[in-house]
């Protein structure tokens, strides 16, 4: 009976979570103040414009697993020239896919990063997401995402053999995890966040000391009984959380501030929060849902590019100018409060 009830609960959680967490209904929101700073002034900010590196992309590479592991399909992004760049693994949002975040990923690569982005079990469509949620349960999907990222690190040498152009590009000793929405929580888990397993009545931890920085774009707040208000109490790794004042889902996250819970409850020190006025969960249609019929939020995207590039440079390249920028409050000053970057 307990197994039947757990299966029923997984079914209900699947329907609710996938309809709410991934790419839910578009909210009706009050107008937000636009960015009024001149483009030329914004262009002078740290990381505001594309970097000097030409971007190369290899899509749909297949990484075979061991006997009980599924094949991973992933993208490789890397500078065309040079080698030994800091490595960032990127985890997409629920129902989304590895191809829907090029605007942010390619900006990082132009500034000297190698990025690997896989498709997870819940990727690509509502049908596939619901099917795998029913099959594996919410904790199962969370654990599968962790496994995907861990396998990429484990099999990095094999991946380089299958993609010679990528060989030598990534320096895994300077490692960051990044993600959006459900993928943001995946990245946070490598920094110490925990998921609650109700079947075991305990939290599961996947803290990885190799990870030096975490970028969490619109991470979830508490989600049913698996992601709780206590899930981030052990988040210790330097982390940047980003959200916006339109980043709401009326039936699940009615207040955009819920996306800041991980920042507010994590272990203090090296925790940054970027809040952009009028930015929604998808930056219009620039991330996660490029098919969405909404105006692209180019200014919000640029704020995310600026803050995340400076953060990664600070913690993966030990760049003093980047650290001064993200810690000094200049983003808020220059943008007239359109984007605020706060250190905790």
C-alpha positions as CSV (number, residue, x, y, z in Angstrom):
1,X,0.0,0.0,0.0
2,X,2.8,2.4,0.9
3,X,4.4,1.8,-2.5
4,X,1.1,2.5,-4.2
5,X,0.6,5.7,-2.3
6,X,4.1,6.8,-3.2
7,X,3.4,6.1,-6.8
8,X,0.2,8.1,-6.6
9,X,2.0,11.0,-4.9
10,X,4.7,10.9,-7.6
11,X,1.9,11.2,-10.2
12,X,0.3,14.2,-8.5
13,X,3.7,15.8,-7.9
14,X,4.6,15.2,-11.6
15,X,1.5,17.0,-12.9
16,X,1.8,19.9,-10.5
17,X,5.6,20.3,-10.6
18,X,5.9,20.1,-14.4
19,X,3.0,22.5,-15.0
20,X,4.3,25.0,-12.5
21,X,8.0,24.7,-12.2
22,X,9.1,24.4,-15.8
23,X,7.5,26.9,-18.0
24,X,4.1,27.7,-16.6
25,X,1.4,30.3,-17.4
26,X,2.4,33.8,-18.2
27,X,1.5,36.2,-15.3
28,X,-0.1,39.6,-15.7
29,X,2.1,42.1,-14.0
30,X,2.3,45.8,-13.4
31,X,4.7,47.8,-15.6
32,X,8.3,47.9,-14.6
33,X,10.7,50.8,-15.0
34,X,13.0,50.4,-18.1
35,X,16.7,50.8,-18.1
36,X,17.4,54.5,-18.9
37,X,21.2,54.5,-18.8
38,X,22.9,55.2,-22.2
39,X,24.2,52.2,-24.0
40,X,27.7,53.6,-24.2
41,X,27.8,53.9,-20.4
42,X,26.5,50.3,-19.9
43,X,29.1,49.1,-22.4
44,X,31.9,50.3,-20.0
45,X,30.7,48.0,-17.2
46,X,32.6,44.8,-16.4
47,X,31.8,42.0,-18.9
48,X,29.0,44.1,-20.6
49,X,30.1,43.3,-24.1
50,X,31.3,40.1,-25.7
51,X,34.8,39.1,-24.9
52,X,37.8,38.7,-27.3
53,X,37.4,35.0,-27.8
54,X,35.7,33.5,-30.9
55,X,33.1,30.9,-29.9
56,X,33.1,27.4,-31.1
57,X,30.1,25.1,-30.5
58,X,29.8,21.3,-31.0
59,X,26.2,20.1,-30.6
60,X,24.5,16.8,-29.9
61,X,27.6,14.9,-28.9
62,X,26.8,11.5,-27.4
63,X,28.6,10.2,-24.3
64,X,27.9,6.6,-23.7
65,X,27.5,5.4,-20.1
66,X,28.6,2.3,-18.3
67,X,26.3,-0.8,-18.3
68,X,23.4,0.7,-16.3
69,X,23.8,4.3,-17.4
70,X,21.9,6.1,-20.2
71,X,23.6,7.8,-23.0
72,X,24.1,11.6,-22.5
73,X,23.5,14.0,-25.3
74,X,25.3,17.3,-24.8
75,X,26.8,20.5,-26.2
76,X,30.3,21.7,-26.0
77,X,31.1,25.4,-26.1
78,X,34.7,26.7,-26.1
79,X,37.0,29.4,-27.4
80,X,38.3,28.6,-30.8
81,X,41.9,29.5,-29.8
82,X,43.8,28.8,-26.6
83,X,43.5,26.1,-24.0
84,X,43.0,25.4,-20.3
85,X,40.0,27.6,-19.7
86,X,37.9,27.4,-16.6
87,X,35.1,24.8,-17.0
88,X,31.4,25.5,-16.3
89,X,28.7,22.8,-16.4
90,X,25.3,24.1,-17.3
91,X,22.0,22.5,-16.2
92,X,18.8,23.5,-18.1
93,X,15.4,24.2,-16.7
94,X,12.6,21.6,-16.4
95,X,11.1,20.8,-19.9
96,X,13.8,22.9,-21.5
97,X,17.0,21.7,-23.2
98,X,20.7,22.3,-23.7
99,X,20.2,24.5,-26.8
100,X,18.0,27.1,-25.1
101,X,20.7,29.1,-23.2
102,X,23.1,30.1,-25.9
103,X,22.7,33.9,-25.1
104,X,24.2,33.4,-21.7
105,X,26.6,30.5,-22.4
106,X,28.2,32.0,-25.5
107,X,28.8,35.2,-23.6
108,X,30.8,33.4,-21.0
109,X,32.8,31.5,-23.6
110,X,33.7,34.8,-25.4
111,X,35.2,35.8,-22.1
112,X,37.3,32.7,-21.8
113,X,35.3,29.7,-20.5
114,X,34.6,26.2,-21.7
115,X,31.0,25.1,-21.0
116,X,29.4,21.7,-21.2
117,X,25.5,21.5,-21.3
118,X,23.7,18.1,-21.3
119,X,20.1,17.2,-21.8
120,X,18.6,15.8,-18.6
121,X,15.8,13.1,-18.2
122,X,13.1,15.8,-17.9
123,X,14.2,17.7,-21.1
124,X,12.8,18.7,-24.3
125,X,9.0,18.2,-24.0
126,X,6.0,18.0,-21.7
127,X,5.5,14.4,-22.7
128,X,9.0,13.3,-21.9
129,X,9.1,15.3,-18.7
130,X,5.9,13.9,-17.4
131,X,6.8,10.3,-18.4
132,X,10.1,10.4,-16.6
133,X,8.7,12.1,-13.6
134,X,6.2,9.3,-13.2
135,X,8.8,6.7,-13.8
136,X,11.5,8.0,-11.5
137,X,9.7,10.4,-9.1
138,X,10.8,13.9,-8.2
139,X,13.8,12.7,-6.1
140,X,14.7,10.4,-8.9
141,X,14.8,13.3,-11.4
142,X,16.9,15.3,-9.0
143,X,19.3,12.5,-8.5
144,X,19.5,11.8,-12.3
145,X,20.6,15.4,-12.9
146,X,23.4,15.0,-10.3
147,X,24.5,11.8,-11.9
148,X,24.6,13.5,-15.3
149,X,26.9,16.2,-14.1
150,X,29.1,13.8,-12.1
151,X,29.5,11.6,-15.2
152,X,30.6,14.4,-17.3
153,X,33.4,15.2,-14.8
154,X,34.3,11.5,-14.5
155,X,34.4,11.0,-18.3
156,X,35.9,14.3,-19.3
157,X,39.0,12.6,-20.8
158,X,36.8,10.2,-22.8
159,X,34.8,13.2,-24.0
160,X,37.9,14.9,-25.2
161,X,38.9,11.8,-27.1
162,X,35.6,11.8,-29.0
163,X,35.8,15.5,-29.7
164,X,39.4,16.3,-30.4
165,X,38.6,20.0,-31.0
166,X,37.7,20.2,-27.3
167,X,40.8,18.5,-26.0
168,X,42.8,20.7,-23.7
169,X,40.1,23.4,-23.7
170,X,38.8,22.8,-20.2
171,X,40.7,23.2,-16.9
172,X,38.5,21.2,-14.5
173,X,40.6,22.4,-11.5
174,X,38.7,25.7,-12.0
175,X,35.2,24.4,-12.0
176,X,31.8,26.1,-11.8
177,X,28.3,24.8,-11.9
178,X,25.5,26.9,-13.4
179,X,21.8,26.4,-14.2
180,X,18.4,27.9,-14.6
181,X,15.2,27.2,-12.5
182,X,15.2,23.4,-11.7
183,X,18.8,23.4,-13.1
184,X,19.8,26.2,-10.7
185,X,18.9,23.9,-7.9
186,X,21.0,21.1,-9.5
187,X,24.0,23.5,-9.6
188,X,23.3,24.6,-6.0
189,X,23.4,20.9,-4.8
190,X,27.1,20.7,-5.9
191,X,27.6,23.7,-3.6
192,X,26.0,22.1,-0.6
193,X,22.2,22.5,-1.1
194,X,20.2,19.3,-0.2
195,X,17.1,17.6,-1.5
196,X,14.7,15.9,1.0
197,X,13.8,12.3,0.3
198,X,10.4,11.6,2.0
199,X,10.8,7.9,1.5
200,X,14.0,7.9,3.6
201,X,13.0,10.8,5.8
202,X,16.4,12.4,5.3
203,X,18.2,15.0,3.2
204,X,20.6,13.9,0.4
205,X,23.8,15.8,0.0
206,X,26.1,16.0,-3.1
207,X,28.5,18.7,-2.0
208,X,31.6,18.6,-4.3
209,X,34.7,20.4,-3.1
210,X,36.0,20.7,-6.7
211,X,33.3,23.2,-7.4
212,X,34.5,26.8,-6.8
213,X,31.5,28.8,-7.9
214,X,27.7,28.3,-8.5
215,X,25.5,30.5,-10.8
216,X,21.8,29.9,-10.0
217,X,19.5,31.7,-12.3
218,X,15.9,31.9,-10.9
219,X,16.3,29.0,-8.5
220,X,13.1,27.6,-7.0
221,X,11.8,28.3,-3.6
222,X,10.4,25.4,-1.5
223,X,8.8,22.8,-3.8
224,X,6.4,20.4,-2.3
225,X,8.2,18.0,0.1
226,X,11.5,17.6,-1.8
227,X,12.9,21.1,-1.9
228,X,12.2,22.6,1.5
229,X,12.9,25.8,3.4
230,X,15.9,24.1,5.0
231,X,17.4,22.8,1.7
232,X,20.0,25.7,1.5
233,X,21.1,25.9,5.1
234,X,24.3,24.0,4.1
235,X,25.0,25.9,0.8
236,X,28.6,27.0,1.4
237,X,30.2,27.5,-2.0
238,X,30.4,31.0,-3.5
239,X,27.0,31.5,-5.2
240,X,25.3,34.1,-7.4
241,X,21.5,34.0,-7.4
242,X,19.6,36.0,-10.0
243,X,15.9,36.8,-10.4
244,X,13.7,39.7,-11.4
245,X,10.6,41.5,-10.2
246,X,8.5,39.7,-12.9
247,X,9.9,36.3,-12.0
248,X,6.6,34.9,-10.7
249,X,4.2,32.0,-11.2
250,X,0.9,32.9,-9.7
251,X,-0.1,29.4,-8.5
252,X,3.4,28.5,-7.1
253,X,5.7,31.4,-6.7
254,X,3.3,34.4,-6.4
255,X,6.1,36.6,-5.1
256,X,9.4,36.9,-7.0
257,X,11.3,37.1,-3.7
258,X,10.8,33.4,-3.2
259,X,13.6,32.9,-5.7
260,X,15.9,34.6,-3.2
261,X,15.3,32.1,-0.4
262,X,18.4,30.2,-1.2
263,X,20.5,33.4,-1.0
264,X,18.9,34.4,2.2
265,X,19.2,31.1,4.0
266,X,22.6,29.9,2.7
267,X,25.8,30.1,4.8
268,X,26.8,33.8,4.8
269,X,29.8,34.9,2.9
270,X,30.4,35.1,-0.9
271,X,26.7,35.0,-1.7
272,X,25.5,37.4,-4.3
273,X,22.0,38.3,-5.4
274,X,21.1,40.0,-8.7
275,X,17.6,41.5,-8.9
276,X,16.6,43.2,-12.2
277,X,13.5,45.3,-12.5
278,X,10.9,43.7,-14.8
279,X,13.0,40.6,-15.6
280,X,10.8,37.5,-15.8
281,X,11.7,33.8,-15.6
282,X,12.6,33.5,-19.3
283,X,14.0,37.0,-19.9
284,X,11.1,37.4,-22.3
285,X,12.0,34.6,-24.7
286,X,15.8,34.6,-24.5
287,X,16.3,31.6,-22.2
288,X,14.5,28.4,-21.5
289,X,11.6,29.1,-23.9
290,X,12.7,30.7,-27.2
291,X,9.4,29.8,-28.7
292,X,7.5,31.9,-26.2
293,X,5.5,34.8,-27.6
294,X,7.0,37.5,-25.5
295,X,9.2,40.4,-26.1
296,X,12.9,39.6,-25.6
297,X,14.3,41.4,-22.5
298,X,17.6,42.4,-23.9
299,X,18.5,44.8,-21.1
300,X,17.8,42.1,-18.4
301,X,19.9,39.6,-20.3
302,X,22.8,42.1,-20.4
303,X,22.5,42.6,-16.6
304,X,22.7,38.8,-16.2
305,X,25.7,38.6,-18.6
306,X,27.5,41.4,-16.7
307,X,26.9,40.0,-13.2
308,X,27.6,36.3,-14.0
309,X,30.7,37.1,-16.0
310,X,32.1,39.2,-13.2
311,X,31.2,36.6,-10.6
312,X,32.8,33.7,-12.6
313,X,35.9,35.8,-13.3
314,X,36.2,36.6,-9.6
315,X,36.0,33.0,-8.3
316,X,37.3,31.0,-11.2
317,X,40.0,33.4,-12.5
318,X,40.8,35.2,-9.2
319,X,40.3,38.5,-11.0
320,X,40.7,41.4,-8.6
321,X,38.8,43.9,-10.9
322,X,35.9,41.5,-11.2
323,X,35.7,41.0,-7.4
324,X,35.8,44.8,-6.8
325,X,33.0,45.2,-9.4
326,X,30.6,42.7,-7.9
327,X,31.3,43.8,-4.4
328,X,31.2,47.5,-4.9
329,X,27.6,48.3,-5.8
330,X,28.5,50.1,-9.1
331,X,25.9,48.1,-11.1
332,X,23.0,49.6,-9.1
333,X,24.5,53.1,-9.3
334,X,25.1,53.1,-13.0
335,X,21.8,51.5,-13.9
336,X,19.8,53.8,-11.6
337,X,18.5,50.8,-9.6
338,X,17.4,48.9,-12.7
339,X,19.7,46.1,-11.6
340,X,20.9,45.6,-8.0
341,X,23.8,43.3,-7.1
342,X,24.0,42.6,-3.3
343,X,26.6,40.7,-1.3
344,X,25.7,38.7,1.8
